Amino acid sequence: MSPRILVLPGSNRAGSFNVQLAAAASVELAQQGADVTRISLVDYPLPLVDEDLKNETGIPENAMKLGRLIAAQDGVFLCCPEYNSSIPPLLKNMIDWVSLISRDGDRPLKPWAGRYVALGSASNGKLGGIRGLYHVRSVMANVGTQIITEQCAVSGAADAFEADGRLKDERTNGMLVNTCKSLIRHCAMMTAS
Ligand SMILES: Cc1cc2nc3c(=O)[nH]c(=O)nc-3n(C[C@H](O)[C@H](O)[C@H](O)COP(=O)(O)O)c2cc1C
């Protein structure tokens, strides 16, 4: 069975480099045999994470929808902008809301637990957002995912993509190919066991 992989960019910006990276990652994952679902957080607006709100009205429905979707995958590919060397609030807020889910009705549900996660980043700077991934890695380990070692940072992102969405630079594209390969390999090991 093909590993199910969710590709999720952590930016809603028009013309986002991380949305472009998510598109390139989706194509690569599909070419390598994954069953890919790509989403946009535009379709899942969430309030700022708030324990009082959670206690009064429960987990927001969009966080539950994301939680169910994540739980239905073998792996997740996160494309993460770097804000001040760290994780951007849109992404952190989504991760935090989903981490607060423990049940779906009568059923226990911990969406992040055991998911394999691969990380990518894109920035117009020289480092391609790689410093932020250190923080994303730490957060994702804390919520119980298995982070794979390989990652892909796209520098000079404004000029990094061909018109058809492929990465221009061979070395950077190699990072993407290897990251996708490793994610699929880990997911396949999980489905086989
Ligand atoms: C608050 C803020 C902080 C930022 N800090 C960094 C940074 O530390 N390193 C970096 O390379 N880019 C930084 N940027 C620039 C982002 O990388 C840039 O806006 C990028 O396009 C965001 O990703 P996106 O294109 O997917 O929206 C920052 C942008 C904002 C708004």
PDBQT file of the ligand as one rigid body, heavy atoms in Angstrom, charges set to zero:
ROOT
HETATM    1  C1  LIG A 201       8.426  38.452  11.396  1.00  0.00    +0.000 C 
HETATM    2  C2  LIG A 201       9.322  37.928  10.310  1.00  0.00    +0.000 A 
HETATM    3  C3  LIG A 201      10.561  37.453  10.638  1.00  0.00    +0.000 A 
HETATM    4  C4  LIG A 201      11.388  36.910   9.645  1.00  0.00    +0.000 A 
HETATM    5  N1  LIG A 201      12.582  36.362   9.994  1.00  0.00    +0.000 NA
HETATM    6  C5  LIG A 201      13.331  35.736   9.057  1.00  0.00    +0.000 A 
HETATM    7  C6  LIG A 201      14.518  35.028   9.420  1.00  0.00    +0.000 A 
HETATM    8  O1  LIG A 201      14.890  34.929  10.563  1.00  0.00    +0.000 OA
HETATM    9  N2  LIG A 201      15.208  34.410   8.437  1.00  0.00    +0.000 N 
HETATM   10  C7  LIG A 201      14.808  34.451   7.114  1.00  0.00    +0.000 A 
HETATM   11  O2  LIG A 201      15.479  33.856   6.269  1.00  0.00    +0.000 OA
HETATM   12  N3  LIG A 201      13.693  35.115   6.752  1.00  0.00    +0.000 NA
HETATM   13  C8  LIG A 201      12.952  35.746   7.689  1.00  0.00    +0.000 A 
HETATM   14  N4  LIG A 201      11.798  36.388   7.331  1.00  0.00    +0.000 N 
HETATM   15  C9  LIG A 201      11.454  36.472   5.929  1.00  0.00    +0.000 C 
HETATM   16  C10 LIG A 201      10.671  35.248   5.501  1.00  0.00    +0.000 C 
HETATM   17  O3  LIG A 201      11.564  34.194   5.276  1.00  0.00    +0.000 OA
HETATM   18  C11 LIG A 201       9.907  35.575   4.242  1.00  0.00    +0.000 C 
HETATM   19  O4  LIG A 201       8.862  36.467   4.551  1.00  0.00    +0.000 OA
HETATM   20  C12 LIG A 201       9.390  34.343   3.553  1.00  0.00    +0.000 C 
HETATM   21  O5  LIG A 201       8.912  34.742   2.288  1.00  0.00    +0.000 OA
HETATM   22  C13 LIG A 201       8.283  33.669   4.381  1.00  0.00    +0.000 C 
HETATM   23  O6  LIG A 201       7.898  32.458   3.814  1.00  0.00    +0.000 OA
HETATM   24  P1  LIG A 201       6.716  32.372   2.704  1.00  0.00    +0.000 P 
HETATM   25  O7  LIG A 201       7.260  32.948   1.443  1.00  0.00    +0.000 OA
HETATM   26  O8  LIG A 201       6.439  30.919   2.594  1.00  0.00    +0.000 OA
HETATM   27  O9  LIG A 201       5.537  33.153   3.223  1.00  0.00    +0.000 OA
HETATM   28  C14 LIG A 201      10.962  36.917   8.302  1.00  0.00    +0.000 A 
HETATM   29  C15 LIG A 201       9.687  37.416   7.980  1.00  0.00    +0.000 A 
HETATM   30  C16 LIG A 201       8.872  37.904   8.972  1.00  0.00    +0.000 A 
HETATM   31  C17 LIG A 201       7.484  38.391   8.617  1.00  0.00    +0.000 C 
ENDROOT
TORSDOF 0
